[in-house]
Every structure is written in C-alpha cells, then in structure tokens.
Amino acid sequence: REISLRFSFPSRSRAKDKKLIEQTQGLGSTLVTELAALQPTILEAVFGTVSRVTQVNGQGSALEVVVLCLHMLDRLLMAKLGDHGRTIVMNALLPDASAALCQRYFGGEWLERQFRDLYNERQIQYSRCQRLFPEGPEGSEGTLVWKFGRLIGERYANTNPIVIAFLVNTGLTLYRSMHQISKLVGEDT
C-alpha cells in the first residue's frame, strides 16, 4: 500500500487573485461617482433640459452609462487578464458599483435588481458588437458605441439622430477612460 503525503503551498494564482481584488476595491464606487459628474451633460443632451428629467429617467440613463462602462472595462480586462483574471475583477467590481448606485440614487433592493437585470441584458446585446468603436473612415454603425447611442436614443429621445450622435461620441470618451482604468488593474500581479 502506497502512502501519499500532500502539502499545501500558497498558490501563486491565489496571491494574484487577492492582489486583483485589492486593486479593485472601491473602483465601482469611484466609477459611479465620476460618471455622476458627467450625468447632467448627458441628461441635457437627451432630454433638452435637465428640468424635464424625471427621477426614473435620470436613474435609468445613469444605469445605462454605468453598464456601458462596466461592459467596456469587462472587454478590456478580458484582453489583458484573460477569463480568470477578468472574472475575479468583475466579481469584485459589480457589487461595489451596485452598492454605490443604490446609495447615490436612494435605490435599495429595487434599483439593485434593476441594475443587475439591465447589466445582464446589455451584456448580451453589447457582446454581439464585434467592434467597440469605429476604426478609420467607416461609420460607427454596428459598433458598441453606436449600439449604446441607439438604445438610449430610442428609449429616451425619440430616436433623435443628433442625440444618438452625441451619445456615440460620449461612448468614445467613456471608452478612453475605461482604457486608462484597465491599465491600472492587474499591474504588478
């Protein structure tokens, strides 16, 4: 009969996972706070004036912007960290972002559920877009930022093409920001 001894050594992978989680702490709430500063500009473009915004529309459009940024970050992290690293970061980031949204918009369970449902729905819709943004002279149709502009424009602005164009450009700006954030996550792991 053979005896086998097993020793448990700390896994390099576990140490990397822990470092990723540490790097991600607070990122969701920071993201929500920074996007809130952009919210009046988006609301004014979509609704004409901020005074025409209802609480539900304001919350809905805020959720849409946060979800778009999380999707972009998800894609960027997948390319940088692979599936495992991306999963570690997103599993830490999503609850933080959800809690920050609920705190900012006095949401509670209803808003948390709405955020989760919208996130899952948009993940499916946005994942169908092979390109994030237009590259070169071709148009933006079919890209992730076009999809975002179209969805928000249809839902809140009666498919106004000027609003959609503004939202596409906003999506490009948000992508650049998410790209910078993705560079910080996973460094030195």
N, C-alpha and C positions, 0 to 999 in steps of 0.2 A: 504494500500500500504506500502510495506517494503522499508526502505532506507538502503542501504548498503554503508559503508564507506570503502575505500581501502587505505591502507597506503603502501608506497613503502619503503622498508628497503633494504639497500645494501645486496646483496646476498653473502653468503659465497662462493658460487660457482664462482661468478664473481670475487671476490677477489683472489681466487685460480687461475682462468684463467689469470688474469692480472699478477700475480706473475710468472706463467709459461712462459708467453710471455716475461716478463722482463729477466728471466733466459736464454731464448733462443736468445735474441738479440745478434747479432754478431757471433753466433755459426756457421752459414752457411759459413760466410767468413773465420772464423778461420779453419774450416774443409777443405775448398778448399786450403787455404794456406799451411796447414800441409800436405795435400795429394800431393801438388805440389812438396814438398821436396822428396817424395817417387817416383815421376813420372820418373826420369831418370833411376832408378833401374828397374822399370817395363818395360820401353821402351827398355832398353838394352837387357833384357831377351826375350822380344817378337820379336824385330827386329834385334837382333845381335849386332848392334852398334847404338848409338843414331844418328849418322850422316845419317843413312838410313831412318830416320823418316821424313815423310812429315808433314806439318802443319796440314793437315786434320787427318792423323793417330794419331798424337800427341794429338790433341783436342779430337778425338773420344775415344782414350783409357783413357784420363783424365776424360771425361764424364762418361765412364763406371765405373771407380773406385769410383767416387763421388756418382753415382747412387747406386752402391752396398752398400756403407757405409750408405747412406740415407735409403736404404731398411732395412739393419740390425738394424739401430737405430729405425726405424719405428716399427719393430717387438719387440724390447726390450722395447720401450716406451709403446706399447700396453699392454705388460705383466705387466708393472709397474704402468701405469697411467689409464689403461682402454681406451675404444674407445674415450670418450670425451676429456680426457687429451692429448692423442696421437694426436688427430685431431688439438687441439689448438697449440701444439708444432710444428707439421709438417706444418701447415698453416703459421706459423711464420718463420720456418726454410727454407722452399723451395724457397721462393722469395729471401731471403738473399743469399743462395747458388747459385742461378741462376745469381744474380747480380754480385757476386764475380767471377764466372766463366767467365761471359762476360767481366768483367774488366781485368782479368788475360790473357785471350786469345783473346782480342780485338774482341769480338763476335758481340755484338749488337743483333738486333732482330732475325737474322738467327740462331745464337747459342742458344739464349734463347728458340726459338721454337724447335730446335734440342734436347736441354736438356729436355724440357717438354715432347716431344714425346718419347724420349728414357726412361725417368723416368716412364711414364705410361706403355710402352711396357714391361720394365723389372719388374715392379711391378706385372704384370700379370704372367710373366714367373717365377719369383722368388717365387711368392706366392704358386706355385704348389709344391715347395720343402718343405716337412714336417720337415726335419731336417736341421739345419743351417750348421753343420759340423759333421764329423764322431765322434762317441762316442764309444770308445773301439777299439777292433781289426778289426771290419768290415771296408771295404773300404769306400772311400768318394763318390762313385758314387751315384747319386740321391740327394746329399746334396746341399745346396745353394752354398757353396764354390766350389763344383765340377761344378755346372751349370755355375758359373761365369768363372772359368778357361776354360771350354769347349767353351762357347760363344766367349770369347776373343781369345782363341787359334784358333778357326775356322775362325774367322773374320780377324785376323791379322797375324797369324803364321802358316798357312797351316796345322793346326791340329797337330802340333808337340807335342808329348806326354811329352817331357821334359819341354816345355814351359807351358803346361797345369798343370803339377805337380807343377811347380814354382808358377803359379798363384793361385792354390788351397792353397798352403802354405801362399801366400800373403793374400789371403782371410781370412785365420785363424788369421793371425796377425791383420788384419783390424777389424775382429770381436772382438778381445780382446780390441782393442782401443775403439770401439763403445760401448762395455760393460762398460768401465770405464766412458765414457761420459754420458751414460744413468743413471749412478749412481748419477751424479751431477744434472741432470734435475729432477725437481719435489721435491727436498729436501726442507723441511720446508714449504710445501704448505698445 
